[in-house]
Amino acid sequence: MLLPGSAACGVEVLPFDECHRGTAATRDVVLAAPSFDELIPTLTHVLAGSVLVAHNLSFDSRFLAHEFASAGTPLPTGYLSGLCTMRLAHTYLPGAGRALRDCCDSFGIETGRSHSAGDDAFAAAQLLGRYIDLDRELQLWDDHLHTGASLKWQSYGTFPPIAPVLRRPIDFVEPHFLARISQRLPEYSGPHEHEQYLALLDRALLDRHLSATEGSALVDLAHELGVARETVRDLHRHYVHTLVEAAWGDGVITEDEEHDLGLVAKLLDVPQEIVAEGLDTRPSAPAAIFERRNGLELGDTIVLTGQMQRDRAELEQLIIDAGYTPHSGVTKKVKLVVAADPDSLSGKARKARDYGIPVVSEDYLLQLIGA
């Protein structure tokens, strides 16, 4: 986490260390690891005075609360009311999806391996830092710091060092079709409780299988959030509909992809007709041609990505002088992305193409603004 005196948490709650990134927890590694009870003194020392931050905080905080309670050491009241980078995206990345990678792509943040605790925590920390950069004077940041500093934690005095159990490095595996498109799902503008339910669906369905444990977790979450059965059915239909729309992002849906979409609909008890209707309604491709000068209006937002020939601060000032607005993140409101390499595969460029935003060269920008 980038807030001074704060701690970042992934799905696993561990003090962040570079050695945890890009690794896998195998059975023998888990058996050799210390129990949560043994980690309590160390965790208390690390978390005291911190601000809890996570992407979908309500999901991760439940694990933290459960483990501390099971160990007979309840967390200080108010500690779990931290900062959620998924919720903050509605303010700082309007139009972006809820997935961590989707939000990080808007700023060109590398996310490492998805759902690896260390990588996810580090990515969420960088994402929070970008939010703060966009709104440095916001009182919310100071309020959370003051709250974190004021909480009273149980003191253990000295505590024995815990020898780290390192997880084995893992080879990169191309994400499955559902994992890829779930990272491009559009922003959900409904109640936060419904968004939390949809975010849990994202996790549960990545392997195209809904286990009994995952099904129970969804039922429990819906009950805890007060989401009625009829609303759950509507959310399932909405989820399948948006999956089909996202699957059309590359302009084609293969037979395997169609099969997987049908399988998800079956798992969620959604009529196959909804999938068929979405497959028959191919969306029109975004405009690929950017009309020079006529494509921008005064005040429009422009994003820079990559190492430019000119100093970035100089380019941003030229953009301002020309009457436009430089911005650090790619949202649907951005009108132009300027890349050092227009064919870049960076997160920002990829996000721009998903939104149908033109990606142009630095030379084109200079011509555009008359520099």
C-alpha positions in Angstrom: 0.0 0.0 0.0 1.3 3.5 -0.7 -0.3 5.2 2.2 2.4 5.9 4.9 2.1 3.4 7.7 -0.3 1.1 5.9 -0.4 -2.5 4.9 -1.5 -4.2 1.6 -3.5 -7.3 1.6 -4.3 -9.9 -1.1 -6.7 -12.8 -0.6 -4.0 -14.2 1.7 -3.2 -11.9 4.6 0.6 -11.8 4.8 3.2 -9.1 5.2 4.1 -8.3 1.6 7.5 -9.6 0.4 8.9 -9.7 -3.1 9.4 -13.5 -2.7 5.7 -14.1 -2.6 5.1 -12.7 -6.1 4.6 -15.0 -9.0 4.7 -18.2 -6.9 2.3 -21.0 -6.2 1.2 -22.6 -2.9 1.5 -26.4 -3.3 0.2 -28.8 -0.7 3.6 -29.5 0.9 4.3 -25.8 1.1 1.0 -25.2 2.9 1.7 -28.0 5.3 5.1 -26.5 6.2 3.7 -23.0 6.7 3.0 -21.6 10.2 -0.6 -21.5 11.4 -2.5 -18.2 11.6 -2.3 -18.4 15.4 1.4 -18.5 15.2 1.4 -15.4 13.0 -0.9 -13.3 15.2 2.0 -11.5 17.1 3.8 -10.7 13.9 0.7 -9.7 12.0 -0.4 -7.5 14.9 2.9 -5.7 14.8 2.7 -5.2 11.1 -0.9 -4.1 10.9 -0.9 -1.8 14.0 -1.2 1.8 12.8 -1.9 0.8 9.3 -4.8 1.4 6.9 -6.4 -1.7 5.3 -6.6 -1.4 1.5 -7.8 -4.1 -0.9 -9.5 -4.5 -4.3 -13.0 -5.5 -3.2 -12.3 -4.9 0.4 -15.5 -6.4 1.7 -14.4 -9.8 0.3 -10.9 -9.9 1.7 -11.7 -8.3 5.0 -14.0 -11.2 5.8 -11.1 -13.6 5.8 -9.0 -11.4 8.0 -11.9 -10.9 10.5 -12.6 -14.6 10.6 -9.0 -15.7 11.2 -8.4 -13.2 13.9 -11.7 -14.1 15.6 -10.9 -17.8 15.4 -7.6 -17.1 17.1 -9.4 -15.3 19.9 -7.9 -12.0 19.0 -10.6 -9.8 17.5 -9.5 -6.9 15.3 -9.9 -3.3 16.7 -13.3 -1.9 15.9 -13.1 0.2 12.7 -10.0 -1.4 11.3 -11.8 -3.2 8.5 -13.4 0.0 7.3 -10.5 0.7 5.1 -10.2 1.8 1.4 -11.5 -0.3 -1.5 -9.8 0.3 -4.8 -12.7 -1.3 -6.6 -15.2 1.2 -5.2 -12.8 4.1 -5.7 -12.6 3.2 -9.4 -16.2 4.6 -9.8 -14.7 8.0 -8.9 -11.3 8.0 -10.5 -11.9 5.5 -13.4 -15.5 6.1 -14.5 -16.5 3.5 -17.1 -13.8 1.0 -16.1 -14.7 -2.5 -15.1 -14.5 -3.9 -11.6 -11.5 -6.3 -12.1 -8.2 -5.3 -10.6 -6.4 -5.8 -14.0 -9.0 -3.8 -15.8 -8.4 -0.8 -13.4 -4.7 -1.2 -13.5 -4.6 -1.3 -17.3 -6.1 2.2 -17.2 -2.9 3.5 -15.6 -0.5 1.1 -17.4 0.2 -0.8 -14.1 1.7 -4.2 -14.5 -0.4 -6.7 -12.5 1.9 -9.8 -12.6 0.0 -13.1 -12.1 -3.7 -12.6 -11.4 -5.0 -14.0 -8.1 -1.5 -14.4 -6.7 -1.7 -12.7 -3.3 1.6 -10.8 -3.5 1.1 -9.6 -7.1 -2.5 -8.6 -6.4 -1.5 -6.7 -3.2 1.3 -4.9 -5.0 -1.0 -4.0 -7.9 -3.7 -2.6 -5.6 -1.0 -0.6 -3.8 0.1 1.0 -7.0 -3.5 1.6 -8.1 -4.2 3.4 -4.8 -1.1 5.5 -5.4 -2.5 6.7 -8.7 -5.8 7.6 -7.2 -4.0 9.7 -4.6 -1.9 11.4 -7.3 -5.1 12.4 -9.0 -6.7 13.9 -5.8 -3.9 14.7 -3.4 -5.9 17.2 -1.4 -8.7 14.8 -0.6 -9.4 14.8 3.1 -10.4 11.1 2.9 -6.7 10.0 2.8 -5.8 11.9 6.0 -9.0 10.7 7.7 -8.0 7.1 7.2 -4.5 7.7 8.3 -5.6 9.3 11.5 -8.1 6.5 12.2 -5.5 3.9 11.6 -3.0 5.6 14.0 -5.7 5.9 16.7 -6.8 2.2 16.9 -5.6 0.2 19.9 -4.0 -3.2 19.2 -3.1 -5.9 21.6 0.6 -5.8 22.5 2.7 -8.9 22.5 6.0 -7.3 23.4 8.7 -9.4 21.7 7.7 -12.2 19.4 9.7 -15.0 17.8 10.7 -14.5 14.2 8.7 -16.6 11.7 10.9 -18.4 9.1 9.3 -17.7 5.7 8.1 -20.7 3.7 8.7 -19.7 0.1 6.3 -20.9 -2.6 7.7 -22.3 -5.7 7.9 -20.2 -8.9 5.2 -21.0 -11.4 5.4 -21.0 -15.2 3.2 -18.5 -17.0 0.0 -20.0 -18.3 -2.2 -18.2 -20.8 -5.4 -17.1 -19.0 -8.5 -19.0 -20.0 -11.0 -17.3 -22.2 -13.4 -16.6 -19.3 -10.5 -15.1 -17.2 -9.6 -12.8 -20.1 -13.1 -11.5 -20.8 -14.0 -11.2 -17.1 -11.2 -8.6 -16.8 -13.0 -6.5 -19.5 -16.5 -6.5 -18.1 -18.0 -3.0 -18.1 -18.5 -0.8 -15.0 -21.5 -1.8 -12.9 -23.5 1.2 -11.8 -26.0 -0.6 -9.5 -25.9 -0.9 -5.7 -22.6 -1.8 -4.1 -24.1 -4.9 -2.7 -24.9 -6.2 -6.2 -21.4 -5.3 -7.4 -19.9 -7.4 -4.5 -22.0 -10.4 -5.6 -20.9 -10.0 -9.2 -17.2 -9.7 -8.1 -17.6 -13.0 -6.3 -19.1 -14.5 -9.5 -15.9 -13.4 -11.3 -13.8 -15.4 -9.0 -16.0 -18.5 -8.8 -16.5 -19.0 -12.5 -12.9 -18.6 -13.8 -12.5 -22.4 -14.1 -16.0 -22.9 -15.7 -17.0 -24.8 -12.6 -19.1 -23.8 -9.7 -18.1 -26.0 -6.7 -20.4 -26.7 -3.7 -18.2 -24.4 -1.6 -18.4 -21.6 -4.1 -22.1 -22.0 -4.4 -22.5 -21.8 -0.7 -20.3 -18.7 -0.6 -22.6 -17.0 -3.1 -25.7 -18.0 -1.2 -24.1 -16.8 2.1 -23.0 -13.5 0.5 -26.4 -12.8 -1.0 -28.1 -13.5 2.4 -25.5 -11.3 4.3 -26.0 -8.4 1.8 -29.8 -8.8 1.8 -30.0 -9.6 -1.9 -33.3 -11.2 -2.7 -33.6 -14.4 -4.7 -35.3 -12.6 -7.6 -32.6 -10.0 -7.6 -29.9 -12.8 -7.7 -31.7 -14.3 -10.8 -31.6 -10.8 -12.5 -27.9 -10.4 -11.6 -27.1 -13.8 -13.1 -28.8 -12.8 -16.4 -27.0 -9.5 -16.3 -23.7 -11.3 -15.8 -24.2 -13.7 -18.7 -25.3 -10.8 -20.9 -22.2 -8.7 -20.2 -20.0 -11.8 -20.6 -21.3 -12.3 -24.1 -20.8 -8.6 -24.9 -17.3 -8.7 -23.7 -16.6 -11.8 -25.7 -17.4 -9.9 -28.8 -14.5 -7.5 -28.0 -12.1 -9.1 -30.5 -14.9 -9.3 -33.1 -15.2 -13.1 -33.2 -16.5 -15.8 -30.9 -15.2 -19.3 -31.5 -17.0 -22.6 -31.0 -15.1 -23.2 -27.8 -15.9 -19.8 -26.5 -19.6 -20.2 -27.4 -19.5 -23.6 -25.5 -18.0 -21.9 -22.4 -20.6 -19.1 -22.4 -23.4 -21.7 -22.6 -21.8 -23.6 -19.7 -21.7 -20.5 -17.5 -25.4 -19.8 -18.4 -26.2 -23.4 -17.3 -24.3 -23.1 -14.1 -26.2 -19.9 -13.2 -29.6 -21.3 -14.4 -29.8 -18.6 -17.0 -31.9 -19.5 -20.2 -29.7 -20.5 -23.1 -31.8 -18.1 -25.2 -30.0 -15.2 -23.6 -26.7 -16.5 -24.8 -28.1 -17.2 -28.3 -29.6 -13.8 -28.6 -26.2 -12.2 -27.6 -24.3 -14.3 -30.1 -26.7 -13.3 -32.9 -26.3 -9.6 -32.1 -22.8 -8.8 -33.0 -22.0 -5.2 -31.9 -20.7 -2.7 -34.4 -16.9 -2.3 -34.4 -15.6 0.9 -32.9 -14.5 3.5 -35.4 -10.9 2.9 -36.4 -10.4 6.3 -38.1 -9.7 9.4 -36.0 -10.7 12.6 -37.9 -7.7 15.0 -37.6 -8.6 18.1 -35.5 -12.3 17.5 -36.0 -12.0 14.6 -33.6 -11.2 16.7 -30.6 -12.9 19.6 -28.9 -11.4 22.1 -26.5 -11.2 20.6 -23.0 -11.1 16.9 -24.3 -8.9 14.5 -22.3 -5.6 13.1 -23.7 -3.5 10.4 -22.2 0.2 9.8 -22.7 1.9 6.4 -22.5 5.4 5.2 -23.0 8.8 7.0 -23.1 8.3 10.0 -25.4 11.0 11.8 -27.4 10.1 15.0 -25.6 9.9 15.4 -21.8 6.5 14.4 -20.6 6.0 17.5 -18.5 6.7 19.6 -21.6 4.2 17.6 -23.7 1.5 17.9 -21.0 2.0 21.7 -20.9 1.7 21.8 -24.7 -1.6 19.9 -24.4 -2.8 22.4 -21.8 -1.7 25.4 -23.8 -3.7 24.0 -26.8 -6.8 23.8 -24.7 -7.0 20.1 -24.0 -6.6 18.2 -20.7 -3.8 15.7 -20.0 -4.8 12.7 -17.8 -2.9 9.8 -16.3 -5.6 7.1 -16.7 -7.6 5.7 -19.6 -11.3 5.9 -19.1 -14.2 6.0 -21.5 -14.2 9.8 -21.4 -10.7 10.0 -22.8 -10.7 11.1 -26.4 -7.1 10.3 -27.5 -4.2 8.1 -26.3 -0.7 9.1 -27.4 1.8 6.3 -27.4 5.6 6.3 -27.9 4.8 3.2 -30.0 1.2 3.3 -31.5 1.4 -0.5 -31.8 2.2 -0.8 -28.1 0.7 -3.7 -26.2 0.9 -1.8 -22.9 -2.1 -1.8 -20.5 -3.1 1.7 -21.4 -3.0 1.1 -25.1 -4.9 -2.2 -24.7 -7.5 -0.5 -22.6 -7.8 2.3 -25.2 -8.5 -0.2 -28.0 -11.1 -2.0 -25.9 -12.9 1.4 -25.6 -12.5 2.2 -29.2 -10.2 5.2 -28.4 -7.7 6.1 -31.1 -4.0 5.4 -30.2 -1.7 7.8 -32.1 2.0 8.7 -32.2 3.8 11.6 -30.5 4.4 13.2 -33.9 0.7 13.1 -34.7 -0.1 14.8 -31.3 2.4 17.6 -32.1 0.8 18.2 -35.5 -2.6 18.1 -33.9 -1.8 20.8 -31.4 0.2 22.9 -33.8 3.6 22.3 -32.0 
